[in-house]
Amino acid sequence: MNLLSLLVLFSCLFVGGFSADKVSRPEFVKIGSIFSFGTIIGKVAKIAMKAAVEDVNSDPTILGGTKLVFSMHDSNYSGFLGIIGGLKYMETNTVAIIGPQASGMAHILSHLANELHIPMLSFTALDPSLASLQYPYFIQTAPNDLFQMTAIADMLSHFGYREVVVVYPDDEQNRGSITALGEKLAERSCRITYKALLSPEALATSEEIMNELVKVSMMESRVIIVSAFAVIGLKIFRAANRLRMMDRGYVWIATAWLSTVLDSTMVSGEVAKSIQGVLTFRPHTPDSERKKAFLARWDELSNSSIRLNPYGLYAYDTVWMIASAVKVFLENGGSISFSNISSLNGLGGGTLSLGSLSRFDGGKQLLSNILLMNTTGLTGRIAFDSDKSMIRPAYDVLNVIGNGYRQIGYWSNYSGLSVVPPEVLYTKPPNRSSSSQQLRGVVWPGGTTVKPRGWVFPHNGRQLRIGVPDRVSYKAFISKDDSTNEIHGYCIDVFLAAINLLPYAVPHEFILFGNKHDNPNYAELVNMIASNELDAVVGDVAIVTDRTKIVDFTQPYIESGLVVVAPVRKLNSSPWAFLRPFTLTMWAVTGAFFLIVGAVIWILEHRINDDFRGPPKKQFITILWFGFSTMFFAHRENTLSTLGRMVLIIWLFVVLIITSSYTASLTSILTVQQLAPSITGIESLIKSHHRIGYQVGSFAENYLNEELSVPKSRLVPLGSPEDYADALKTGRVAAVVDERPYIDLFLSYYCTFQAVGQEFTKSISKRLPTSHGHVYCNLNTIRKRRTSKDT
């Protein structure tokens, strides 16, 4: 009896347990989708999601007999209809919703999803703000636009573009994406210079688009980014082509919408012509056997009505993500149950009863299962990071050519731009160095392979304000012709020659600086650049330390340094000029030695040498003749004694030295002018305590006073070459210190003065100063001072 009771009890428990398991696993699970199925993405997603549901339901190992019931709601381009569809799903015990397609609807429905605990998964509503903690039940199953904007910023930085214009409809998705782009550009020292806003979605008319593009064409930047849906995007490019904005010089970048058009539709005719040379992005999906198999099925699934694009793959994977999460939920004992929300009872009316909305009891667990997923789908690895973003986001970089495109590289959040697939780079350490950022060659708008400059001088901008010193002296460097009001001079010639080498026009105007009575103060002129009164200065402006702290300079075009000029004294010609090399004492001593040598040789030779014998008168004449004839090595008497010969050799050597010294001294006296006073350079000038002249407006005054410690009481300002000459002649100054170019010009007219000593401050050079740019800047850098409109 006891044994029979135990068997009956065991049988009841077994049957009860089996029945309980049957009850815990529902017959079906409802999921819904909200899309505009008339769009390219909507058409592809509809086919892919249906295929995914069929594949899930045909595999009993996934849900163990539970079927997915898939519903589709067509929002028909209407945000209102999309929201209504979401509400209907939420009152019919739906466990998850795929969509909506647009971020505007997603922001609203996400608040309902938070309250009703219904996960919403979207691969098209990719506004970066939807990934925030404010929307815990909203999951983006494709890389959100933050990563696409980062890719665009990296590409702009790679090509060296610093200013861009963006064209986009003023809706929530594009607004959030462009905000993210602005932040990423700022991190790379780039910026958005203008936002061309269009009416949202299908409300933008061709006339509105044309008007905005006309404004864009008047601006400086030629780098234009288009972020829009396909319908508006193609209208933008058609209008741009009519305005000849698809020619050379422009850079056009489109977000991933354009790659969707190229992948899924046939592009030809006017549409193809209007997008030539455009760069665009496409979500990167690595090749795999599963992907190839699905591609092989696509023509049958779509009846060849539309080609597959990456968003079809994301749609397929999103359905499988929900199915896999439901499977884990059910296997862990979860129950598909809903409970009423008491606060909603009595609300609503008509066909839509808000009181019928119920909360999914297992929504939190289902959401957790989705976020913890780590599997592989058609799009590659499926997993989420702590921010609910897909891991390893990547894009293909495409260049539109002909009726199709050419892939020129990849972008990944792991290593940036490359020509190597991201899967290869994932096996290596990340490398974001500038040398590793690579793309293949680009065919730009207009069919050129030469990278566009990316900017032009705007039609609505002002001319460059070029400051010019209004000199009253040394007008060969720069001057104004009063009869024609034209500005001429060496400095102007250099400037005009430089801009004539540029392949584009440089609108500019010369602004004279000075009072027409004295040379202008160059320090004040340079400061006008820093204060934004001028954009640049063209003139004979020397580089000194203080100036380099506030402005930059182009390459030097005149080498310069300070030099000293002093007067010279010409000695008067005289018949007795030949006596000047020796003093009177020297002449007397030299003459005495000639007599002494003649006498010594006579003493040593007259006893044995017949040439030194004879009457006393003859011998006296011989002594005089022999002594003075040795001056010219013309003596004809032979010396016979050894001692006489030794004396003669020594004396002839002395005579050689005397005659050589005399010749050199006489030559110097007759050909070289003598300085008066004795100034040999800047050192002797400083020590002399004489007064020193300098050019009015030159930095020489401060240099002499501050660097060389010359008291200002010794410095005399001079305004012109005539003043230089007068001051030096009258002795008002002992010397003039000025820059080499001015001194060379001065000495070409006044030959009675001479540059003395070595040139000093040789590091100073004549250059064209500008306010922005690099140390070795060119005319491209001074445009940074120019804005499109005066502010």
VENTA-V664820 format. One line per field, one symbol per residue. ss: DSSP state (@ for helix, = for strand, . for the rest). phi: phi as a letter, one per 20 degrees, with the letter a starting at -180 (. if undefined). Layout:
BEGIN
ss: ???
phi: ???
END
This chain:
BEGIN
ss: .@@@@@@@@@@@@@@@@@@@@@@@...========....@@@@@@@@@@@@@@@@@@..@@@@...========....@@@@@@@@@@@@.....====...@@@@@@@@@@@@@@..====.....@@@@.@@@..===....@@@@@@@@@@@@@@@...=======..@@@@@@@@@@@@@@@@...========..@@@..@@@@@@@@@@@@...=.=====..@@@@@@@@@@@@@........====..@@@@@@@@....@@@@@@....=====.....@@@@@@@@@@@@@@.......@@@@@@@@@@@@@@@@@@@@@@......===.@@@....=..=.@@@.===..@@@@@@@@@..====..=====.....=...========..=========...===...@@@@........@@@.......=...=......=........======.........===....===.@@@@@@@@@@@.......======........@@@@@@@@@.....==...==..@@@@...===...==..========.....@@@@@....@@@@@@@@@@@@@@@@@@@@@@....@@@...@@@@@@@@@@@@@@@@@.........@@@@@@@@@@@@@@@@@@@@@@@@@@@@@@..==......@@@@@@@...====....@@@@@@@@....@@@====..@@@@@@@@@@....=====@@@@@@@@.....========....===.==......=.@@@@@@@......
phi: .fffffffffffffffffffffffdffbceccbcbefeeffffffgfffffffffffedffedmofdedddcceflmdffffffffffffdcleebcepffdfffffffffffffeldfddcdcedggffefffcfedceecgffgffffffffffffenedccddcafecffffffffffgfffffdmdbeebdeedffleffeffffffffffffeeffddcdddaegffgfffffffffemedefoecdcdffgffffffdcedbmffffecfnfebccgecffbffffffffefgffellebefcgffffffffffffffffgffffenfcecccfdffefnenrmfddffefceffeffffgffffefbbccfeofdacefemefflfbceddcfcmebbcfdrcccfecmeaddggffffecffcdfffeecbffdeegnmeeefffnbbfffdeeffedfcfefdclfffaadeffdmedcpgffffffffffffebfcfbcedfcqdmdcffefffffffffemfceacdredeecgffffccdcfffccfbaecddcfddefffbfeffefgdffffffffffffffffffffffdffdcffddpfgfffffffffffefffdldfdfeddeffffffffffffffgfffffffffffffeddfdfbffddrfffffffmffcebefnffggffffeedlegffeecfcdbgffgfffffenfceacdbfgffffffffdceecbfcmefclfffcfbeececpegdecfffffffedfbfc
END
